[in-house]
């Protein structure tokens, strides 16, 4: 029923339907007769009974909605890139250029009009994943910077000492607090591991783009490009994303209220290397 109402709503919003109703209304106003309105109402009933139920129209609506969602994701991703730090934006734009360069080199050296669709699509998916993972990486890294691991460890040791002299009611509360602090410490370590894992995945995507470009420039035949293992890269990306989704609740376990200090985690940075001026690749 919900899908049916959705197609019905889309049919109502079609420009052809709207302008036809405007035309009948204008005709009724011009002729001062209710006949055009009655004809318009009958045609509208027939239109809404037939068009939303048509499989062809439903495919048109689904294609249009898929395009709208894709354009929305692209717009949001571009807005996200603008919030990145200069080095992060440089890494993103470098891979965007590499994607374009790979396609240009393929057409240049194979004299083909188009790049195989699977290569173009896989490069696009890998680039989009790089942007998404980079955003997750920097948010988690920044979150870790608000927490001082040493302070948590100090609190644990302090409570462990206090437990030796505490009475029963106080001991119960301190044990509960100690359990929470130990969970925080474990969660902190897990998030730190996830940051390092994402960093490795980002480096893997960058290196793979370089490998693809090398292979395209040096391939003896177009079929040689089929040996590139896009599936392993995309599979690794999906596994990393799933891992991040599983660990996402960890971020909620920290309130970020602890004071930062110089004694804490060793900072993990994804510093994209400074890029050389972009030059056209020649065989």
C-alpha positions, 0 to 999 in steps of 0.5 A: 500500500505504501509503494502504491501511494508513492507511485500515485503521489509521483503521478500526481506531480508529473508536469503533464498531469499538472498542466492538463489540470490547469488547462481544463480549469482555464477552459472552464473559467473561459467558457463559464461552463462546468463541462471542462472541469467534469471532463478533466476530473474523469480523465484524472481518475482514469490517469490515476487508475492506469499510470501508477499501476503501469510497470513501465511508469514504475521503472521510470519512477525508480530510475528517477529516484535512484538518480536523485539519491545518487546526485544527493550523495554526490552533493553531500560528499562534495560538501564533506570534502570541503570540511577536510583539512588541506592535506586530506583534501589534497589526498582526495583530489589527487585520487580524483585526478588519478581516476581521470588519468587512468581513464584517459590513459586507457583510451589513449593507449588502446585507442578505445572510445570508452573505458570498460564500464567495470573499470570506471565503476570500480574506480568510482566506488573506490574513490567514494569509499576513500572519501567516506573512510577518510571522514570516519578516520579523522572523526575517530582520531579527533575523538581519541585526542579528547581523551587522556588514557593515562588519566583513566589508568591513574583513576583505576589505580587510585580506586584499586588502592581505595578498595582496600580500606573501603567499607561494604557500601562504599566498596560496592560503589567503587567496584562499580566505578572500577568496572566502568573505567576498565570498560572505558579503557578497553573501548579506548584501545578498540577505537585506537585499533580501528583508527589504525585499521582505517589508516591501512585501508586508506593507504591500500586504496591510494597504492591500488590507484597507482598500480592501476595507472602503472598497469594501464600505461604498460599493458601490452594488450587491453585484456591485460587490465583484466588481471587487476584484482578489483574484487579484493580491494572492494571486498577489503573496503567492505570488511573495513566498513562493516568493522567500523559499523560494529565499533560505532557504538564505542564512540558513545561510551566516551563523553570527552570530558577528561582533560587533554594532556601531553601524557596520553595516546601516541598520535596516529596520523594519516598524513598524505604525502605532499604531491608532485605537480601533476604531469601527463603520463606518457608511455 
